[in-house]
Amino acid sequence: MEDEQFRRLLNLFPVVRSRHYCAENEASNRTSAPSERDKQLMEWHDAWDELDAQENAAERSDREDPFWLHLRSSVAEKMGAENAEQFCKEFQKVHEQLVYKALPLDAIRRITTHMDPNASQ
């Protein structure tokens, strides 16, 4: 990598430490007990890990749901496996937004009533 190219790439990232930073000084300034900032950082990381675990569990349950399995297999027959995976991911995003975020409960009831006239209100 040329020096100019390296400098251009380096300038894309913000400076997070001063030019006079010394890891040894940093280590000697720390106390044996974790600081408040360290505790907050650990809590933040734990929260992200928990959220990731919940999302992974939701994705696993969606993958195991018969509807999603049937959708994926039907789309795979028509579009191929690779395109089916992408289609299903996008379909799930739209489904999640419509069902869980954008539509109020009354709208969902109206849709289900419209689709099934025998549905109880």
Residue pairs with C-beta under 8 A, 6 or more apart in sequence:
34 42
62 68
62 92
63 69
68 88
68 92
71 88
71 91
72 84
72 85
72 88
73 84
75 83
75 84
75 87
75 88
76 84
79 87
99 108
103 111
109 121
112 119
113 119
113 121
